[in-house]
Amino acid sequence: MLISLHKQATTTPRIRAAIQASTDPAWKVAERYGISEQTVWKWRNRDDVHDRSHTPHRLQTTLTPAQEAVAVALRKALLLPLDDLLAVVRE
């Protein structure tokens, strides 16, 4: 099975599962795997062992009312993905 981890990942799904299954104190688990206690708490509070998306959930842009009207009309007419639509609207 191919595992896709982000560049800064300090744990693998196997280690994350072991963290979740462990009943040892967070400091002891952190010491065992060479990670921070915060990482231990993070994985203990999650239900799965996979990385979450690091893509922003909101576009960091604002549109004028005229641009917004154009974007809505283009979205309905062309069925473009939002990123492509944003590039078109900005032009």
N, CA, C and O atoms as a GROMACS GRO file, in nm:
protein
  364
    1MET      N    1   0.084  -0.117   0.000
    1MET     CA    2   0.000   0.000   0.000
    1MET      C    3   0.089   0.124   0.000
    1MET      O    4   0.182   0.134   0.080
    2LEU      N    5   0.060   0.218  -0.089
    2LEU     CA    6   0.137   0.340  -0.099
    2LEU      C    7   0.083   0.443   0.001
    2LEU      O    8  -0.036   0.475   0.001
    3ILE      N    9   0.170   0.495   0.085
    3ILE     CA   10   0.132   0.593   0.186
    3ILE      C   11   0.181   0.729   0.141
    3ILE      O   12   0.298   0.744   0.106
    4SER      N   13   0.094   0.827   0.143
    4SER     CA   14   0.131   0.963   0.105
    4SER      C   15   0.131   1.051   0.230
    4SER      O   16   0.025   1.085   0.283
    5LEU      N   17   0.250   1.086   0.275
    5LEU     CA   18   0.264   1.171   0.393
    5LEU      C   19   0.313   1.308   0.349
    5LEU      O   20   0.386   1.319   0.250
    6HIS      N   21   0.273   1.413   0.422
    6HIS     CA   22   0.325   1.544   0.389
    6HIS      C   23   0.471   1.553   0.430
    6HIS      O   24   0.519   1.469   0.507
    7LYS      N   25   0.541   1.655   0.381
    7LYS     CA   26   0.687   1.665   0.399
    7LYS      C   27   0.732   1.670   0.544
    7LYS      O   28   0.840   1.620   0.577
    8GLN      N   29   0.652   1.731   0.631
    8GLN     CA   30   0.693   1.751   0.769
    8GLN      C   31   0.640   1.643   0.865
    8GLN      O   32   0.655   1.656   0.986
    9ALA      N   33   0.580   1.537   0.812
    9ALA     CA   34   0.523   1.432   0.897
    9ALA      C   35   0.633   1.364   0.980
    9ALA      O   36   0.736   1.325   0.927
   10THR      N   37   0.608   1.351   1.108
   10THR     CA   38   0.704   1.286   1.197
   10THR      C   39   0.657   1.147   1.237
   10THR      O   40   0.728   1.074   1.305
   11THR      N   41   0.537   1.111   1.194
   11THR     CA   42   0.482   0.980   1.228
   11THR      C   43   0.420   0.915   1.104
   11THR      O   44   0.385   0.983   1.007
   12THR      N   45   0.409   0.784   1.109
   12THR     CA   46   0.343   0.708   1.002
   12THR      C   47   0.208   0.660   1.055
   12THR      O   48   0.184   0.666   1.175
   13PRO      N   49   0.121   0.612   0.967
   13PRO     CA   50  -0.008   0.560   1.016
   13PRO      C   51   0.008   0.449   1.121
   13PRO      O   52  -0.074   0.439   1.212
   14ARG      N   53   0.112   0.368   1.110
   14ARG     CA   54   0.134   0.261   1.209
   14ARG      C   55   0.167   0.320   1.346
   14ARG      O   56   0.115   0.274   1.448
   15ILE      N   57   0.253   0.421   1.349
   15ILE     CA   58   0.288   0.487   1.476
   15ILE      C   59   0.166   0.559   1.533
   15ILE      O   60   0.143   0.556   1.654
   16ARG      N   61   0.089   0.624   1.446
   16ARG     CA   62  -0.030   0.695   1.491
   16ARG      C   63  -0.132   0.600   1.555
   16ARG      O   64  -0.194   0.633   1.655
   17ALA      N   65  -0.147   0.481   1.495
   17ALA     CA   66  -0.238   0.381   1.553
   17ALA      C   67  -0.186   0.335   1.689
   17ALA      O   68  -0.264   0.314   1.782
   18ALA      N   69  -0.054   0.320   1.700
   18ALA     CA   70   0.005   0.280   1.828
   18ALA      C   71  -0.016   0.389   1.933
   18ALA      O   72  -0.041   0.360   2.050
   19ILE      N   73  -0.005   0.514   1.892
   19ILE     CA   74  -0.028   0.626   1.984
   19ILE      C   75  -0.172   0.622   2.034
   19ILE      O   76  -0.197   0.638   2.153
   20GLN      N   77  -0.266   0.600   1.943
   20GLN     CA   78  -0.407   0.597   1.981
   20GLN      C   79  -0.439   0.479   2.072
   20GLN      O   80  -0.527   0.489   2.158
   21ALA      N   81  -0.370   0.367   2.054
   21ALA     CA   82  -0.398   0.248   2.133
   21ALA      C   83  -0.328   0.250   2.270
   21ALA      O   84  -0.367   0.178   2.361
   22SER      N   85  -0.226   0.332   2.283
   22SER     CA   86  -0.147   0.337   2.406
   22SER      C   87  -0.225   0.401   2.521
   22SER      O   88  -0.300   0.497   2.503
   23THR      N   89  -0.203   0.345   2.639
   23THR     CA   90  -0.262   0.403   2.761
   23THR      C   91  -0.156   0.471   2.847
   23THR      O   92  -0.185   0.523   2.955
   24ASP      N   93  -0.031   0.471   2.797
   24ASP     CA   94   0.078   0.538   2.870
   24ASP      C   95   0.058   0.689   2.867
   24ASP      O   96  -0.012   0.740   2.780
   25PRO      N   97   0.119   0.760   2.962
   25PRO     CA   98   0.110   0.906   2.962
   25PRO      C   99   0.170   0.963   2.833
   25PRO      O  100   0.258   0.903   2.771
   26ALA      N  101   0.121   1.080   2.794
   26ALA     CA  102   0.164   1.142   2.669
   26ALA      C  103   0.315   1.164   2.665
   26ALA      O  104   0.376   1.144   2.561
   27TRP      N  105   0.374   1.203   2.776
   27TRP     CA  106   0.518   1.230   2.776
   27TRP      C  107   0.599   1.104   2.747
   27TRP      O  108   0.702   1.109   2.680
   28LYS      N  109   0.550   0.991   2.799
   28LYS     CA  110   0.621   0.865   2.778
   28LYS      C  111   0.611   0.820   2.632
   28LYS      O  112   0.709   0.772   2.574
   29VAL      N  113   0.492   0.835   2.573
   29VAL     CA  114   0.472   0.798   2.433
   29VAL      C  115   0.555   0.891   2.343
   29VAL      O  116   0.616   0.846   2.246
   30ALA      N  117   0.558   1.020   2.376
   30ALA     CA  118   0.636   1.116   2.299
   30ALA      C  119   0.785   1.081   2.303
   30ALA      O  120   0.854   1.088   2.201
   31GLU      N  121   0.832   1.045   2.418
   31GLU     CA  122   0.973   1.007   2.433
   31GLU      C  123   1.005   0.881   2.354
   31GLU      O  124   1.110   0.871   2.290
   32ARG      N  125   0.914   0.784   2.357
   32ARG     CA  126   0.932   0.657   2.288
   32ARG      C  127   0.948   0.677   2.137
   32ARG      O  128   1.034   0.614   2.075
   33TYR      N  129   0.867   0.766   2.077
   33TYR     CA  130   0.868   0.784   1.932
   33TYR      C  131   0.947   0.908   1.887
   33TYR      O  132   0.956   0.935   1.767
   34GLY      N  133   1.004   0.982   1.981
   34GLY     CA  134   1.082   1.099   1.945
   34GLY      C  135   0.999   1.212   1.886
   34GLY      O  136   1.041   1.279   1.792
   35ILE      N  137   0.881   1.232   1.942
   35ILE     CA  138   0.789   1.336   1.895
   35ILE      C  139   0.747   1.422   2.013
   35ILE      O  140   0.783   1.393   2.127
   36SER      N  141   0.673   1.527   1.987
   36SER     CA  142   0.630   1.614   2.096
   36SER      C  143   0.501   1.560   2.160
   36SER      O  144   0.429   1.481   2.100
   37GLU      N  145   0.476   1.604   2.282
   37GLU     CA  146   0.353   1.566   2.350
   37GLU      C  147   0.231   1.619   2.274
   37GLU      O  148   0.126   1.554   2.271
   38GLN      N  149   0.246   1.734   2.214
   38GLN     CA  150   0.135   1.792   2.136
   38GLN      C  151   0.096   1.699   2.022
   38GLN      O  152  -0.023   1.684   1.992
   39THR      N  153   0.194   1.637   1.958
   39THR     CA  154   0.165   1.542   1.850
   39THR      C  155   0.090   1.421   1.905
   39THR      O  156  -0.002   1.371   1.840
   40VAL      N  157   0.129   1.375   2.021
   40VAL     CA  158   0.059   1.262   2.084
   40VAL      C  159  -0.086   1.299   2.112
   40VAL      O  160  -0.176   1.222   2.081
   41TRP      N  161  -0.108   1.415   2.170
   41TRP     CA  162  -0.246   1.458   2.201
   41TRP      C  163  -0.328   1.473   2.074
   41TRP      O  164  -0.445   1.436   2.071
   42LYS      N  165  -0.265   1.527   1.968
   42LYS     CA  166  -0.336   1.547   1.842
   42LYS      C  167  -0.387   1.413   1.788
   42LYS      O  168  -0.504   1.402   1.750
   43TRP      N  169  -0.300   1.312   1.784
   43TRP     CA  170  -0.340   1.184   1.727
   43TRP      C  171  -0.433   1.107   1.820
   43TRP      O  172  -0.514   1.027   1.772
   44ARG      N  173  -0.424   1.128   1.949
   44ARG     CA  174  -0.518   1.062   2.040
   44ARG      C  175  -0.659   1.119   2.025
   44ARG      O  176  -0.757   1.048   2.051
   45ASN      N  177  -0.671   1.245   1.985
   45ASN     CA  178  -0.802   1.308   1.970
   45ASN      C  179  -0.866   1.284   1.834
   45ASN      O  180  -0.981   1.323   1.812
   46ARG      N  181  -0.795   1.220   1.744
   46ARG     CA  182  -0.850   1.193   1.610
   46ARG      C  183  -0.903   1.051   1.603
   46ARG      O  184  -0.859   0.962   1.675
   47ASP      N  185  -1.000   1.033   1.513
   47ASP     CA  186  -1.060   0.900   1.494
   47ASP      C  187  -0.985   0.817   1.391
   47ASP      O  188  -0.997   0.694   1.391
   48ASP      N  189  -0.909   0.881   1.303
   48ASP     CA  190  -0.837   0.806   1.200
   48ASP      C  191  -0.687   0.834   1.212
   48ASP      O  192  -0.644   0.909   1.299
   49VAL      N  193  -0.608   0.772   1.125
   49VAL     CA  194  -0.463   0.787   1.132
   49VAL      C  195  -0.406   0.851   1.004
   49VAL      O  196  -0.285   0.843   0.980
   50HIS      N  197  -0.491   0.913   0.923
   50HIS     CA  198  -0.448   0.971   0.797
   50HIS      C  199  -0.433   1.122   0.809
   50HIS      O  200  -0.502   1.187   0.887
   51ASP      N  201  -0.341   1.177   0.728
   51ASP     CA  202  -0.321   1.323   0.725
   51ASP      C  203  -0.448   1.390   0.674
   51ASP      O  204  -0.519   1.335   0.590
   52ARG      N  205  -0.474   1.508   0.723
   52ARG     CA  206  -0.584   1.589   0.671
   52ARG      C  207  -0.529   1.683   0.565
   52ARG      O  208  -0.409   1.706   0.557
   53SER      N  209  -0.617   1.736   0.485
   53SER     CA  210  -0.578   1.829   0.380
   53SER      C  211  -0.518   1.955   0.440
   53SER      O  212  -0.563   2.004   0.543
   54HIS      N  213  -0.416   2.007   0.372
   54HIS     CA  214  -0.354   2.132   0.415
   54HIS      C  215  -0.395   2.246   0.323
   54HIS      O  216  -0.338   2.355   0.330
   55THR      N  217  -0.492   2.221   0.236
   55THR     CA  218  -0.542   2.324   0.146
   55THR      C  219  -0.633   2.418   0.224
   55THR      O  220  -0.716   2.371   0.302
   56PRO      N  221  -0.620   2.548   0.206
   56PRO     CA  222  -0.709   2.640   0.276
   56PRO      C  223  -0.855   2.612   0.242
   56PRO      O  224  -0.888   2.581   0.127
   57HIS      N  225  -0.942   2.624   0.338
   57HIS     CA  226  -1.084   2.598   0.316
   57HIS      C  227  -1.155   2.720   0.260
   57HIS      O  228  -1.267   2.709   0.208
   58ARG      N  229  -1.093   2.834   0.268
   58ARG     CA  230  -1.152   2.957   0.215
   58ARG      C  231  -1.053   3.023   0.121
   58ARG      O  232  -0.932   3.026   0.147
   59LEU      N  233  -1.104   3.075   0.011
   59LEU     CA  234  -1.018   3.152  -0.078
   59LEU      C  235  -0.985   3.284  -0.012
   59LEU      O  236  -1.073   3.350   0.044
   60GLN      N  237  -0.860   3.323  -0.017
   60GLN     CA  238  -0.818   3.448   0.045
   60GLN      C  239  -0.829   3.560  -0.057
   60GLN      O  240  -0.729   3.619  -0.098
   61THR      N  241  -0.951   3.590  -0.098
   61THR     CA  242  -0.974   3.694  -0.196
   61THR      C  243  -1.109   3.758  -0.172
   61THR      O  244  -1.198   3.699  -0.110
   62THR      N  245  -1.124   3.878  -0.221
   62THR     CA  246  -1.254   3.944  -0.215
   62THR      C  247  -1.289   3.991  -0.355
   62THR      O  248  -1.201   4.030  -0.432
   63LEU      N  249  -1.415   3.988  -0.387
   63LEU     CA  250  -1.462   4.031  -0.517
   63LEU      C  251  -1.556   4.149  -0.500
   63LEU      O  252  -1.627   4.161  -0.400
   64THR      N  253  -1.554   4.236  -0.599
   64THR     CA  254  -1.651   4.344  -0.599
   64THR      C  255  -1.787   4.284  -0.636
   64THR      O  256  -1.791   4.174  -0.691
   65PRO      N  257  -1.897   4.353  -0.608
   65PRO     CA  258  -2.028   4.299  -0.647
   65PRO      C  259  -2.037   4.270  -0.798
   65PRO      O  260  -2.101   4.173  -0.838
   66ALA      N  261  -1.974   4.353  -0.881
   66ALA     CA  262  -1.976   4.330  -1.026
   66ALA      C  263  -1.899   4.202  -1.061
   66ALA      O  264  -1.945   4.122  -1.142
   67GLN      N  265  -1.782   4.184  -0.999
   67GLN     CA  266  -1.704   4.063  -1.024
   67GLN      C  267  -1.779   3.939  -0.976
   67GLN      O  268  -1.775   3.834  -1.041
   68GLU      N  269  -1.847   3.951  -0.864
   68GLU     CA  270  -1.924   3.839  -0.812
   68GLU      C  271  -2.036   3.800  -0.908
   68GLU      O  272  -2.060   3.681  -0.930
   69ALA      N  273  -2.105   3.898  -0.964
   69ALA     CA  274  -2.212   3.870  -1.059
   69ALA      C  275  -2.158   3.800  -1.183
   69ALA      O  276  -2.219   3.706  -1.235
   70VAL      N  277  -2.042   3.846  -1.232
   70VAL     CA  278  -1.978   3.782  -1.347
   70VAL      C  279  -1.939   3.639  -1.312
   70VAL      O  280  -1.958   3.548  -1.393
   71ALA      N  281  -1.883   3.618  -1.194
   71ALA     CA  282  -1.840   3.485  -1.151
   71ALA      C  283  -1.958   3.388  -1.145
   71ALA      O  284  -1.946   3.274  -1.189
   72VAL      N  285  -2.068   3.432  -1.090
   72VAL     CA  286  -2.186   3.346  -1.080
   72VAL      C  287  -2.238   3.310  -1.218
   72VAL      O  288  -2.272   3.194  -1.244
   73ALA      N  289  -2.245   3.409  -1.307
   73ALA     CA  290  -2.293   3.384  -1.443
   73ALA      C  291  -2.200   3.287  -1.517
   73ALA      O  292  -2.247   3.196  -1.585
   74LEU      N  293  -2.069   3.307  -1.505
   74LEU     CA  294  -1.973   3.217  -1.569
   74LEU      C  295  -1.978   3.077  -1.510
   74LEU      O  296  -1.968   2.978  -1.583
   75ARG      N  297  -1.993   3.069  -1.382
   75ARG     CA  298  -1.999   2.939  -1.315
   75ARG      C  299  -2.118   2.858  -1.367
   75ARG      O  300  -2.106   2.738  -1.391
   76LYS      N  301  -2.232   2.924  -1.384
   76LYS     CA  302  -2.352   2.856  -1.433
   76LYS      C  303  -2.337   2.819  -1.581
   76LYS      O  304  -2.384   2.714  -1.624
   77ALA      N  305  -2.272   2.906  -1.658
   77ALA     CA  306  -2.262   2.884  -1.802
   77ALA      C  307  -2.149   2.786  -1.839
   77ALA      O  308  -2.169   2.699  -1.924
   78LEU      N  309  -2.033   2.801  -1.778
   78LEU     CA  310  -1.915   2.725  -1.818
   78LEU      C  311  -1.886   2.603  -1.731
   78LEU      O  312  -1.812   2.514  -1.772
   79LEU      N  313  -1.944   2.599  -1.612
   79LEU     CA  314  -1.920   2.490  -1.517
   79LEU      C  315  -1.771   2.469  -1.489
   79LEU      O  316  -1.721   2.356  -1.486
   80LEU      N  317  -1.700   2.582  -1.469
   80LEU     CA  318  -1.557   2.578  -1.439
   80LEU      C  319  -1.533   2.547  -1.292
   80LEU      O  320  -1.616   2.581  -1.208
   81PRO      N  321  -1.418   2.484  -1.259
   81PRO     CA  322  -1.380   2.470  -1.120
   81PRO      C  323  -1.355   2.610  -1.061
   81PRO      O  324  -1.323   2.703  -1.134
   82LEU      N  325  -1.370   2.624  -0.932
   82LEU     CA  326  -1.360   2.755  -0.868
   82LEU      C  327  -1.225   2.823  -0.889
   82LEU      O  328  -1.220   2.945  -0.907
   83ASP      N  329  -1.116   2.749  -0.887
   83ASP     CA  330  -0.984   2.809  -0.908
   83ASP      C  331  -0.972   2.869  -1.047
   83ASP      O  332  -0.922   2.980  -1.064
   84ASP      N  333  -1.019   2.795  -1.149
   84ASP     CA  334  -1.015   2.846  -1.286
   84ASP      C  335  -1.108   2.966  -1.300
   84ASP      O  336  -1.075   3.063  -1.369
   85LEU      N  337  -1.222   2.957  -1.236
   85LEU     CA  338  -1.318   3.066  -1.243
   85LEU      C  339  -1.262   3.194  -1.181
   85LEU      O  340  -1.284   3.303  -1.233
   86LEU      N  341  -1.191   3.180  -1.073
   86LEU     CA  342  -1.129   3.296  -1.007
   86LEU      C  343  -1.027   3.362  -1.100
   86LEU      O  344  -1.020   3.485  -1.107
   87ALA      N  345  -0.948   3.281  -1.169
   87ALA     CA  346  -0.849   3.335  -1.263
   87ALA      C  347  -0.919   3.412  -1.376
   87ALA      O  348  -0.872   3.519  -1.415
   88VAL      N  349  -1.028   3.358  -1.427
   88VAL     CA  350  -1.104   3.424  -1.534
   88VAL      C  351  -1.161   3.555  -1.485
   88VAL      O  352  -1.151   3.657  -1.554
   89VAL      N  353  -1.222   3.555  -1.367
   89VAL     CA  354  -1.285   3.675  -1.312
   89VAL      C  355  -1.182   3.785  -1.287
   89VAL      O  356  -1.211   3.902  -1.310
   90ARG      N  357  -1.066   3.749  -1.240
   90ARG     CA  358  -0.962   3.848  -1.212
   90ARG      C  359  -0.914   3.918  -1.340
   90ARG      O  360  -0.876   4.036  -1.338
   91GLU      N  361  -0.915   3.844  -1.450
   91GLU     CA  362  -0.873   3.902  -1.577
   91GLU      C  363  -0.977   4.000  -1.625
   91GLU      O  364  -0.961   4.060  -1.731
   0.00000   0.00000   0.00000
